[in-house]
Amino acid sequence: MTETPPPMQMVSFAAWRDGIPHSGRPADRRYVTLAELLVRLGSYGLGLRWKAQIFDEQPHPAFAQVLRASTGTGMPTLELLATKAPHMQAVDADFDGYAGGELMLTLREFDSSSWDVRTADTWVLSEIQRHYPDARSMTPEEWDSTN
């Protein structure tokens, strides 16, 4: 008897964050990058292979490189992190993390304003919510409207 896999759950949080104030100056705003999210995944993310979809007709050359490298079986996390793309703002993109050919996680950069995360893994969701307390649950309809 096979078990039914847990359903995918989705959360969304603001991509722009208030930074830490410096020497009495107001805090600078900072953008959450793909690199930051991959680091937040820790060892969970190290075993994944990534396939990227960039929804831009003329992506920055760094993203074009990731698109080429992520075809087929995808690219390993450390190889992805070694490129320039995860440290840049993509505007609209999906980064799908696979383990053994099974989709485990999608990190969606939406309109440079939010990150949407879809996974069945409760640890990933709790880590996202721990680091980004404004993360809120999304419905499947909301998820579908952001692609």
C-alpha positions in Angstrom: 0.0 0.0 0.0 1.5 3.4 -1.0 1.0 6.5 1.1 -0.5 9.6 -0.5 2.2 12.3 -0.5 1.4 15.4 1.7 -0.2 18.2 -0.2 1.8 21.2 -1.3 1.4 24.3 0.8 2.3 27.8 -0.2 3.4 30.9 1.6 4.3 34.4 0.4 6.4 37.1 2.0 7.7 40.6 1.1 11.0 40.5 -0.9 12.0 44.0 0.3 13.0 44.1 4.0 14.0 46.8 6.4 17.7 46.5 7.1 19.5 46.9 10.4 20.0 50.6 11.4 23.7 51.7 11.4 25.1 54.2 13.9 21.8 56.0 14.4 21.1 56.2 10.7 17.7 54.9 9.4 17.8 51.3 8.2 18.4 50.7 4.5 16.0 48.5 2.6 17.4 45.3 1.3 16.2 42.7 -1.2 16.0 39.0 -0.3 17.9 37.2 -3.0 17.7 33.6 -4.2 21.1 33.1 -2.6 19.7 34.1 0.8 16.8 31.7 0.5 19.1 28.8 -0.6 21.3 29.5 2.5 18.2 29.5 4.7 17.4 26.0 3.4 20.7 24.7 4.8 21.4 21.0 4.3 17.8 20.4 3.0 18.6 22.5 -0.1 22.1 21.0 -0.7 20.7 17.7 -2.0 18.4 19.4 -4.5 18.9 20.0 -8.2 17.4 23.2 -9.6 15.6 24.1 -12.8 15.0 27.7 -13.5 12.3 29.5 -15.5 12.9 33.2 -16.0 9.8 35.1 -17.4 11.8 37.7 -19.2 12.3 37.7 -23.0 15.9 39.1 -22.6 17.2 38.0 -19.2 20.4 39.3 -17.7 23.3 37.2 -19.0 23.8 35.7 -15.5 20.2 34.4 -15.6 20.6 33.2 -19.2 23.6 31.1 -18.0 21.5 29.6 -15.2 18.7 28.8 -17.7 21.1 26.9 -19.9 22.8 25.1 -17.0 19.5 24.0 -15.4 18.0 22.2 -18.4 17.9 18.4 -18.2 18.4 17.1 -14.7 19.0 20.6 -13.3 22.0 22.1 -11.5 23.2 21.3 -8.0 22.7 23.9 -5.3 26.3 24.7 -4.9 26.8 25.1 -8.6 23.8 27.5 -8.7 25.2 29.5 -5.8 28.5 29.8 -7.5 26.9 31.8 -10.4 26.1 35.5 -10.2 22.3 35.0 -10.7 21.3 34.0 -7.2 22.8 37.3 -5.9 20.7 39.4 -8.3 17.1 40.4 -8.6 15.3 38.4 -11.3 11.9 40.2 -11.2 9.8 37.2 -12.3 11.2 33.6 -12.0 10.6 30.1 -10.7 13.3 28.0 -9.2 12.2 24.4 -8.8 14.2 22.1 -6.5 14.1 18.4 -7.3 15.3 15.4 -5.4 15.6 12.2 -7.5 13.3 13.6 -10.2 10.6 14.6 -7.7 9.6 18.3 -7.3 10.3 19.2 -3.6 10.1 22.9 -3.6 9.4 26.0 -5.8 10.8 29.4 -5.0 9.0 32.0 -7.0 10.3 35.5 -7.3 7.2 37.5 -8.2 7.3 41.0 -9.6 10.3 42.0 -7.5 7.9 42.5 -4.6 7.4 39.0 -3.1 8.8 35.5 -2.8 6.3 32.7 -2.9 7.3 29.3 -1.6 5.6 26.0 -2.4 6.5 22.7 -0.8 5.0 19.8 1.1 7.8 19.9 3.6 6.7 21.4 6.9 10.3 22.1 8.1 10.9 24.3 5.0 7.7 26.2 5.7 8.5 26.7 9.4 12.0 27.9 8.5 10.6 30.4 6.0 8.1 31.7 8.6 10.8 31.9 11.3 13.1 34.1 9.1 10.3 36.0 7.4 7.5 36.5 10.0 5.3 38.3 7.5 5.0 35.0 5.5 1.3 34.3 5.0 -0.4 31.2 3.6 -1.5 31.3 0.0 -4.4 29.5 -1.7 -3.8 27.5 -4.9 -5.7 30.2 -6.8 -3.3 32.8 -5.5 -0.3 30.7 -6.4 -1.7 30.2 -10.0 -2.3 34.0 -10.3 1.4 34.8 -9.7 2.8 32.8 -12.6 
